[in-house]
Amino acid sequence: MSLPLLSTGTSVRTAILLLKRIKSLQDGKLLLISDNPEYGDLWLPP
């Protein structure tokens, strides 16, 4: 599910999703967020 930043509400919602994914880094998961913020919902396989 891709959430483009079209409004403030969407931006806040995306920020929350990013925070959840950053927490998941503690589980050893790699994210595409650092290089491709627009693909924050896609996980990089190990």
C-alpha positions as CSV (number, residue, x, y, z in Angstrom):
1,M,0.0,0.0,0.0
2,S,1.6,3.2,-1.2
3,L,0.7,6.5,0.5
4,P,1.8,9.5,-1.6
5,L,2.3,12.7,0.4
6,L,-0.6,14.7,-1.1
7,S,-1.9,16.2,2.1
8,T,-0.9,17.0,5.7
9,G,-3.1,14.2,7.0
10,T,-1.5,11.7,4.6
11,S,2.0,13.0,5.6
12,V,1.2,12.4,9.3
13,R,-0.1,8.9,8.5
14,T,3.0,8.1,6.5
15,A,5.2,9.4,9.2
16,I,3.6,7.0,11.7
17,L,4.1,4.1,9.2
18,L,7.7,5.1,8.9
19,L,8.2,5.1,12.6
20,K,6.7,1.6,12.9
21,R,9.1,0.4,10.2
22,I,12.1,2.0,11.8
23,K,11.2,0.1,15.0
24,S,11.2,-3.1,12.9
25,L,14.9,-2.5,12.2
26,Q,15.6,-3.7,15.7
27,D,14.4,-7.1,14.5
28,G,17.1,-7.2,11.9
29,K,14.9,-6.2,8.9
30,L,16.2,-4.0,6.1
31,L,14.1,-1.2,4.7
32,L,14.1,0.7,1.5
33,I,13.1,3.8,3.4
34,S,16.6,5.2,3.7
35,D,17.1,5.3,-0.1
36,N,13.5,5.3,-1.4
37,P,11.1,7.0,1.0
38,E,8.3,6.6,-1.5
39,Y,8.7,2.8,-1.3
40,G,8.6,2.7,2.5
41,D,6.0,-0.1,2.4
42,L,8.3,-2.5,0.5
43,W,10.6,-4.8,2.5
44,L,14.0,-5.6,1.3
45,P,14.5,-9.4,1.5
46,P,17.5,-10.7,3.5
